Amino acid sequence: MKNTPFTEKHIALGAKMAPFAGYNMPISYTGINDEHQAVRTNAGVFDVSHMGEFILKGENALDLIQRVTSNDASKLTAGKAQYSCLPNDEGGIVDDLLVYCIEPNNVYMLVVNASNIEKDWNRISQFNTKNVEMHNISDKTCLLAIQGPNATSMLQPLTEIDLVNLKYYTFAKGEFAGVPNVLISATGYTGAGGIEIYFEDADGAADKIWDALFSLGKGLKPIGLGARDTLRLEMGFCLYGNDIDDRTSPMEAGLGWITKFTKDFPSRAIFEAQKANGVAQKLVGFEMVDKGIPRHDYEIKDATGNVIGRVTSGTQSPSLQKAIGLGYVQTSSAALDSEIFIAVRDKLLKAKVVKVPFLG
């Protein structure tokens, strides 16, 4: 099992640790609800250094990205990022990812899910027929997400980059906490605002940045992956392996907005047909009416007990104090306020389809 440069910090802070995507990762420190509320109301720090990062360089770098991803990366200018996905050839999703434009047409960084690093690298390499320089920098790249409504103002003393006015899905590079060449990105997986910072752990950079963050003395808390999951679910953000995978299409998952038919890419014809003709199933948000918590892979049924889908993610929402979930259902049951039933052990518990994000 791999460690991140912060693993010893997590253990020293008493974090509950568990294996995740081959890494020894913190699941919680003071408890998921407490950490969740810290991010929603103030700010918290997530160690997400397990994520994968690839650098693509050369005059054909953009061309390669265009041929393997669903979104249109030609729209990116320097300092902008984009959410996208790698479609497979059968109408499914290899992975979802972020594309960072460092130098238009020539230099890009792709950020991929930890569990898919090797799979994604192999997939992109298959299409690299024009000698694009590819570097897998995952093992030497640290990634901290500092999320919450007070995150940017809290961190501003650590850098000359204007964090407070950094627009969503843009980034800048500069010095942070005395560490040079830090990429600071106005992105995140919580819907609470904040930034993500990428840097190489050279010359003690990881310790320097971690210690600088927690010496600010403004109530900044370390946050585990448990709260990361409840925070993203309240926003209706898809988790790869749960809500999207090799068998689900972006059109089914409500990701038509990252599927641009202005260029050619794998499964384009399948997705175009789905857009034109509709899909048989859709990913929907739902909240429980009856008491009970939906869990991954629970069956979703109609009032007569027919299986119409499955739960992909579910939890007790700390912000809403109610049980919520995402799941695929037959399109005929996907309309807002549709009554559905979650099979929990031998009971059918009533739920209703609601708009996402769950937090208004």
Buried (B, 14 or more C-beta within 10 A) or exposed (E): EBBBBBBEBBEEBEBEBBEBBEBBBBBBBBBBBBBBBBBBBBBBBBBBBBBBBBBBBBEBBBBBBBBBBBBBBBEBEEBBBBBBBBBBEEBBBBBBBBBBBBEBBBBBBBBBBBBBBEBBBEBBBEBBEEEBEBEBEBEEBBBBBBBBBBBBEBBEEBBEBEBEEBEEBBBBBEBBBEBEEBBBBBBBBBBBBBBBBBBBBEEEBBBBBBEBBBEBEBEBBBBBBBBBBBBBBBBBBBBBBBBBBBEBBBBBBBBBEBBBEEBEBBBBEBBEEBBEEEBEBBBBBBBBBEEBBBEBEBBBBBEEEEEBBBBBBBBBBBBEEEBBBBBBBBBEBBEEEBEBBBBBEEEBBBBBBBEBBBBE
